[in-house]
């Protein structure tokens, strides 16, 4: 089971419930070690006193705020004293309609769980109330030495905590983006209609399972190929920007291609659906005949469980290096 990244008390009105906050997402980011080029020597980051050059223990490090000519030193205990209890309390200030929160404010997502089975009723009460009213609880709390603005909402029977950006953290796009078109920028009626047709032709249902991290897969393939002394194909260069003169033709070709892809996708989906349906029918027929003849059909649940076990085992497998063993580096694909 995962360990909470924060524990404290959630309060709404006069009701309180001890909670734990848990990380809700993982990252596909490949993790590399830094090495000195041409060697297998690791690069280490150490806390070093810039005047003496000596390494400093973590317990001897304090926070210092630069005010120009000097530093104002602040101890961790002093930060705790100016807001007693703030780091252990999450008090909901009010409830807002979810549609009122602009998506640009959302930052990270956490799961929230009760700290004990005896608090399950209070937890479920709040979760179901938020679900039925389509509202989110807005609160502030302190975690890891920083105050957060958060929205507490219901998602599939679980309370989720979403950290939000403060209003003054949102940048004005008109000030940040050069050459941004204004409301007075003219677009042709014909081109606009064709652009709408492209959007309609490429319409799809949102299914996150259809998408996966292809870059992470390519990085893994690159590492595997270099380890084996092989090479990998380079990615295709990005498409060139569409010329304004060819815009109408590009839009027309986009509509035709999207429609063609939709027809092929639809036919493929129907074929797959028919194949699955036929397979299920044959499986049921075989199972019935097998049962009548005294044979027992194989249990599906066992196959699925085995498949999941193999997948988890594959994900959890990590290469290990014996203590004291010298690691090698692969550069152009050959072991050094």
C-alpha positions as CSV (number, residue, x, y, z in Angstrom):
1,X,0.0,0.0,0.0
2,X,1.1,3.5,-0.7
3,X,2.2,5.9,2.0
4,X,0.5,9.2,2.3
5,X,2.5,12.3,1.4
6,X,0.5,14.4,3.9
7,X,-1.7,13.6,6.9
8,X,-4.0,15.9,8.8
9,X,-7.6,16.8,9.5
10,X,-10.2,17.7,6.8
11,X,-12.9,20.1,8.2
12,X,-16.1,21.2,6.6
13,X,-18.6,23.1,8.7
14,X,-18.4,21.6,12.2
15,X,-17.5,18.1,10.8
16,X,-13.9,16.8,10.9
17,X,-12.3,13.7,9.6
18,X,-8.6,12.6,9.7
19,X,-7.3,12.0,6.2
20,X,-4.3,11.0,4.3
21,X,-3.3,12.5,0.9
22,X,-1.8,10.1,-1.7
23,X,0.0,10.6,-5.0
24,X,-2.5,9.9,-7.8
25,X,-0.3,9.8,-10.9
26,X,3.0,8.3,-12.1
27,X,5.5,9.7,-14.6
28,X,6.9,8.0,-17.7
29,X,10.0,10.2,-17.6
30,X,13.2,8.1,-18.3
31,X,15.6,8.4,-15.4
32,X,19.3,8.8,-16.4
33,X,22.4,9.0,-14.3
34,X,24.9,11.7,-15.2
35,X,28.4,10.3,-16.2
36,X,31.6,11.9,-17.3
37,X,31.9,11.5,-21.0
38,X,34.1,8.6,-22.0
39,X,33.9,7.0,-18.6
40,X,31.4,5.1,-16.4
41,X,32.1,7.5,-13.5
42,X,28.9,8.9,-11.9
43,X,28.5,12.7,-11.3
44,X,27.4,13.4,-7.8
45,X,25.7,16.5,-6.4
46,X,26.8,17.5,-2.9
47,X,26.0,20.3,-0.6
48,X,29.2,22.2,-0.4
49,X,30.1,25.4,1.5
50,X,31.2,27.7,-1.4
51,X,33.8,29.4,0.8
52,X,35.5,26.4,2.4
53,X,34.7,23.8,-0.3
54,X,33.8,21.4,2.5
55,X,30.6,19.3,2.4
56,X,27.8,20.4,4.8
57,X,25.5,18.0,6.7
58,X,21.8,18.4,6.1
59,X,21.1,19.2,9.8
60,X,23.5,22.2,9.5
61,X,21.6,23.8,6.7
62,X,19.1,26.6,7.3
63,X,17.1,28.9,5.0
64,X,18.4,32.3,4.2
65,X,16.5,35.1,2.4
66,X,18.7,37.5,0.4
67,X,17.8,41.1,1.2
68,X,20.7,42.7,-0.7
69,X,23.6,43.3,1.6
70,X,22.9,40.3,3.9
71,X,20.9,37.2,4.5
72,X,18.0,36.9,6.9
73,X,18.3,33.4,8.4
74,X,15.1,31.5,9.2
75,X,15.0,28.3,11.1
76,X,12.4,25.5,10.2
77,X,10.9,25.8,13.7
78,X,10.3,29.5,13.2
79,X,8.3,28.8,10.0
80,X,6.1,26.4,11.9
81,X,5.5,28.8,14.8
82,X,4.1,31.6,12.6
83,X,1.3,29.3,11.4
84,X,0.6,26.8,14.2
85,X,-1.5,23.9,13.1
86,X,-1.6,25.1,9.5
87,X,0.5,22.1,8.3
88,X,-2.0,19.6,9.8
89,X,-5.3,21.2,8.9
90,X,-7.3,21.3,5.6
91,X,-10.3,23.5,6.2
92,X,-12.8,23.9,3.4
93,X,-13.7,27.6,3.0
94,X,-16.7,27.0,0.7
95,X,-18.1,25.0,-2.2
96,X,-18.1,26.1,-5.8
97,X,-19.6,24.8,-9.0
98,X,-17.0,22.7,-10.8
99,X,-17.7,24.4,-14.1
100,X,-16.6,27.8,-12.6
101,X,-13.0,26.6,-12.2
102,X,-11.1,27.3,-15.4
103,X,-8.9,24.3,-16.4
104,X,-5.8,26.5,-16.5
105,X,-5.9,26.7,-12.7
106,X,-5.5,22.9,-12.2
107,X,-2.0,21.7,-11.3
108,X,-1.6,18.3,-9.7
109,X,-4.0,15.6,-8.5
110,X,-3.9,13.6,-5.3
111,X,-6.2,10.9,-3.8
112,X,-7.7,11.5,-0.4
113,X,-8.5,8.7,2.0
114,X,-9.9,8.4,5.6
115,X,-7.3,7.5,8.3
116,X,-9.2,4.6,9.8
117,X,-12.3,2.5,9.0
118,X,-14.3,4.3,11.8
119,X,-14.2,7.5,9.6
120,X,-15.6,5.8,6.5
121,X,-19.1,7.1,7.0
122,X,-18.1,10.7,7.3
123,X,-15.9,10.3,4.3
124,X,-18.6,8.7,2.2
125,X,-21.1,11.3,3.2
126,X,-18.9,14.2,1.9
127,X,-17.9,12.3,-1.3
128,X,-21.6,11.6,-2.2
129,X,-22.7,15.1,-1.4
130,X,-20.1,16.6,-3.7
131,X,-21.0,14.1,-6.4
132,X,-24.7,14.9,-6.3
133,X,-24.3,18.7,-6.1
134,X,-21.5,18.8,-8.8
135,X,-19.5,21.0,-6.5
136,X,-15.9,21.2,-5.2
137,X,-14.7,22.3,-1.8
138,X,-12.1,25.1,-1.9
139,X,-9.5,25.2,0.8
140,X,-5.9,26.1,1.5
141,X,-3.3,24.1,3.5
142,X,0.4,23.8,4.0
143,X,2.4,20.8,2.7
144,X,6.2,20.5,2.6
145,X,6.7,24.1,3.6
146,X,4.4,25.6,1.0
147,X,0.8,26.8,1.1
148,X,-1.5,25.4,-1.6
149,X,-4.9,26.5,-2.9
150,X,-6.8,23.3,-3.6
151,X,-10.2,21.9,-4.8
152,X,-11.7,18.8,-3.3
153,X,-14.0,16.9,-5.6
154,X,-15.6,13.5,-6.0
155,X,-14.5,11.1,-8.7
156,X,-15.8,7.6,-9.0
157,X,-16.5,7.1,-5.3
158,X,-13.1,8.7,-4.2
159,X,-12.3,12.1,-3.0
160,X,-9.6,13.8,-5.0
161,X,-7.5,16.8,-4.1
162,X,-6.4,19.1,-7.0
163,X,-3.8,21.7,-6.3
164,X,-4.6,25.0,-8.0
165,X,-2.5,27.9,-9.3
166,X,-2.9,31.2,-7.4
167,X,-4.6,33.9,-9.5
168,X,-1.4,36.0,-9.8
169,X,0.5,32.9,-11.1
170,X,-1.6,32.8,-14.3
171,X,0.1,34.7,-17.1
172,X,-1.7,36.9,-19.6
173,X,-1.4,35.3,-23.0
174,X,-1.6,38.7,-24.7
175,X,1.6,39.7,-22.9
176,X,3.4,36.4,-23.3
177,X,2.8,35.4,-27.0
178,X,4.0,37.5,-29.9
179,X,2.0,37.6,-33.1
180,X,-1.2,36.4,-31.4
181,X,-4.2,37.2,-33.7
182,X,-6.7,39.8,-32.4
183,X,-10.5,39.7,-32.6
184,X,-10.2,41.9,-35.7
185,X,-8.1,39.3,-37.6
186,X,-10.2,38.4,-40.7
187,X,-10.9,34.8,-41.7
188,X,-12.7,33.9,-44.9
189,X,-16.2,32.4,-44.5
190,X,-15.3,29.5,-46.8
191,X,-12.1,28.7,-45.0
192,X,-13.9,28.9,-41.6
193,X,-16.6,26.4,-42.8
194,X,-14.0,24.0,-44.1
195,X,-12.0,24.3,-40.8
196,X,-15.3,23.4,-38.9
197,X,-15.7,20.4,-41.3
198,X,-12.2,19.2,-40.4
199,X,-13.0,19.5,-36.7
200,X,-16.3,17.5,-37.2
201,X,-14.6,14.9,-39.4
202,X,-11.9,14.3,-36.8
203,X,-14.5,14.1,-33.9
204,X,-13.9,11.2,-31.6
205,X,-15.0,9.9,-28.2
206,X,-12.5,10.5,-25.4
207,X,-10.8,7.2,-24.5
208,X,-7.4,7.8,-22.7
209,X,-6.6,4.1,-23.1
210,X,-6.1,4.8,-26.9
211,X,-3.1,7.0,-26.1
212,X,0.3,6.0,-24.8
213,X,3.8,7.5,-24.3
214,X,5.5,6.8,-27.6
215,X,8.6,8.9,-26.8
216,X,9.3,6.8,-23.7
217,X,9.0,3.7,-25.8
218,X,11.5,5.1,-28.4
219,X,13.9,6.0,-25.6
220,X,13.7,2.4,-24.3
221,X,14.2,1.1,-27.8
222,X,17.3,3.4,-28.3
223,X,18.8,2.1,-25.0
224,X,18.2,-1.5,-25.9
225,X,19.6,-1.0,-29.4
226,X,22.8,0.7,-28.2
227,X,23.3,-2.0,-25.6
228,X,23.2,-4.6,-28.4
229,X,25.5,-2.6,-30.7
230,X,22.6,-1.8,-33.1
231,X,21.3,1.5,-34.6
232,X,17.8,2.9,-34.7
233,X,16.0,4.9,-37.3
234,X,15.7,8.6,-36.9
235,X,12.3,10.2,-36.5
236,X,10.7,12.0,-39.5
237,X,11.2,15.7,-39.5
238,X,8.2,17.9,-38.5
239,X,5.7,19.0,-41.1
240,X,6.4,22.4,-42.7
241,X,4.1,25.3,-41.9
242,X,1.1,25.6,-44.2
243,X,1.4,28.5,-46.7
244,X,-1.5,30.9,-46.5
245,X,-2.0,30.7,-50.3
246,X,-2.4,26.9,-50.1
247,X,-4.7,27.1,-47.0
248,X,-8.0,26.3,-48.8
249,X,-6.4,23.3,-50.6
250,X,-4.9,22.0,-47.4
251,X,-8.2,22.3,-45.6
252,X,-10.0,20.4,-48.4
253,X,-7.4,17.6,-48.4
254,X,-7.6,17.4,-44.6
255,X,-11.4,16.9,-44.8
256,X,-11.1,14.2,-47.4
257,X,-8.3,12.4,-45.5
258,X,-10.2,12.5,-42.2
259,X,-13.3,11.1,-43.9
260,X,-11.3,8.3,-45.5
261,X,-9.7,7.4,-42.2
262,X,-13.1,7.4,-40.4
263,X,-14.4,5.0,-43.0
264,X,-11.5,2.7,-42.6
265,X,-11.6,2.9,-38.8
266,X,-15.3,2.3,-38.8
267,X,-14.9,-0.8,-41.0
268,X,-12.1,-2.1,-38.9
269,X,-14.0,-1.5,-35.7
270,X,-17.0,-3.4,-37.1
271,X,-14.8,-6.2,-38.2
272,X,-13.2,-6.5,-34.8
273,X,-16.5,-6.3,-33.1
274,X,-17.9,-9.0,-35.4
275,X,-14.8,-11.2,-34.8
276,X,-15.1,-10.8,-31.0
277,X,-18.9,-11.5,-31.2
278,X,-18.3,-14.6,-33.3
279,X,-15.5,-15.8,-31.0
280,X,-17.7,-15.3,-28.0
281,X,-20.5,-17.2,-29.7
282,X,-18.2,-20.1,-30.6
283,X,-16.7,-20.1,-27.1
284,X,-20.2,-20.3,-25.5
285,X,-21.2,-23.0,-28.0
286,X,-18.0,-25.0,-27.2
287,X,-18.4,-24.5,-23.5
288,X,-22.0,-25.8,-23.6
289,X,-21.1,-28.8,-25.7
290,X,-18.1,-29.5,-23.5
291,X,-20.2,-29.3,-20.4
292,X,-22.8,-31.6,-21.9
293,X,-20.1,-34.2,-22.7
294,X,-18.7,-33.9,-19.2
295,X,-15.7,-31.7,-19.9
296,X,-15.3,-28.5,-17.9
297,X,-14.5,-25.3,-19.8
298,X,-11.3,-23.4,-18.7
299,X,-11.9,-20.6,-16.2
300,X,-11.4,-17.2,-17.8
301,X,-10.5,-15.5,-14.5
302,X,-7.4,-17.6,-14.2
303,X,-6.1,-16.6,-17.6
304,X,-6.7,-12.9,-16.8
305,X,-5.0,-13.1,-13.5
306,X,-2.0,-14.8,-15.0
307,X,-1.8,-12.1,-17.6
308,X,-1.9,-9.4,-15.0
309,X,0.8,-11.1,-12.9
310,X,3.1,-11.4,-15.9
311,X,2.6,-7.7,-16.7
312,X,3.3,-6.6,-13.1
313,X,6.4,-8.8,-12.9
314,X,7.7,-7.3,-16.1
315,X,7.2,-3.8,-14.8
316,X,8.8,-4.5,-11.5
317,X,11.9,-6.2,-12.9
318,X,15.0,-4.0,-12.6
319,X,18.6,-4.7,-13.5
320,X,20.9,-5.0,-10.5
321,X,24.7,-4.5,-10.2
322,X,26.6,-6.4,-7.5
323,X,28.2,-4.1,-4.9
324,X,31.7,-3.2,-6.0
325,X,31.2,-4.3,-9.6
326,X,32.4,-1.8,-12.2
327,X,29.6,-0.6,-14.6
328,X,30.3,-0.2,-18.3
329,X,29.0,2.4,-20.7
330,X,27.6,1.9,-24.1
331,X,28.0,4.9,-26.4
332,X,27.7,4.1,-30.1
333,X,26.1,0.8,-29.3
334,X,29.2,-1.2,-28.3
335,X,30.1,-2.0,-24.8
336,X,33.1,0.0,-23.5
